[in-house]
């Protein structure tokens, strides 16, 4: 274990220089954090004053006061994301090596150093599509075997599958995989008898069982894919920086078949680039960990990152669903750094192919994040670790705030107007409305502008016209999906209070179609709320219909939107026109080409 202020030299002069450098770095981070929180607070104050003027123009009432309070409670987290993206955009524009600038550990690492550590590459699965999992696994194995350092790695497939037919298929595929890659001690398969602790429990059981056998663990999800170059870079950075506990990559979506996944990952790629640079700039050694496509130093992970068993019964008690933020906070509390390499470098994942699949995944995260309430007062956490838990909680609390604001707005419309009320400030209302939209769209739009300013990157997206067409599609997509997700989250959070929970089920990763009956079964609450909201506005405040039109359209079109964007027919049409195409679609990396080839082949079976 390395304490937080340990100095890795025995030379007195070198020790003094290291102390000075660390002190200067801490002072710089303090200043950066004050800037970020100051900007967020100032903009919150500005929006709050504007909303207060708007609401007060018609006279104050309890619904209007409720609207203001809910608005102020939900806005800081959107504003923080806005300023993260602004900072990220500025850094991207001004600094050639933005990833190294925001992660000093990367700059201290030789690019072609020898691999001396022992690394376990761990893929945790449960009831996944066996063929797809093994195709990705095989692609990564072949990529690593083409290097000079494969002997320093071992692949571990950690299964929690309990369905007999899936378990049997995993065993058959693994036996066939070993025939193709017979290196002794290179490939391992283990299936636990019980899914205790979910994915986090699976990885912890492996870490404790193999304690001392490996120095680092590269963590993968069932849909993860990484190149050998990306994995070797992670290892080299860990070797060169002993204080690093967790090192996260910036994960991007693989080229997708369904329209939903194509549009979603197009927008996410642009927003995550600016956002991640921004948070890396001010979070520094207390950075993000997203639970996959990352490397972990095993010794401090085993010693300090055991997840607590939460008091009470599920869904909020018991084992934790969302482990990543907690493990990052515990690692940082133990004196080790958690950092992100904020560039797009051959680290991929798959995204849900349809709106219902996306909602299922999101609600599982929602439930996990709500469990963080039990940890906010946990002793020993650093302020940044505690803040990140709060931030993760409020990512989802904004949804019920929004629903309650709608209800308060209707209640306010039912109340008689105050005598002597001022004229409605239409100009202020327009400014506030579009200003709120602007801060929400800023991360993805700034990401697109960043690409437009770079001719080579612009060409990698198919040129200016296709990039702008994709950005426009993404804007419409975001306007339609936002209210749908908020309703789903708000209803789920209400259900949590009565014991509703989601099971840890495998994601659908195939671009299958979605029937009208399936869409109706999952999205009828959104459609019904849209009808009720439209009827209520029409009855009591018809002047509010134009303002509510985007929300009403999103809720009313949720079912046909889900059907049209699922499956491959619309995705195929978009692919032919290169709409929302990402660079990996035009020039796929060898690992992606190998994956596509493996996915279309029938692997030889073991004798």
Order of alpha helices (4+ residues) and beta strands (2+ residues): alpha-alpha-alpha-alpha-beta-alpha-beta-alpha-beta-alpha-beta-beta-alpha-beta-alpha-beta-alpha-alpha-beta-alpha-alpha-alpha-alpha-alpha-alpha-alpha-alpha-alpha-alpha-alpha
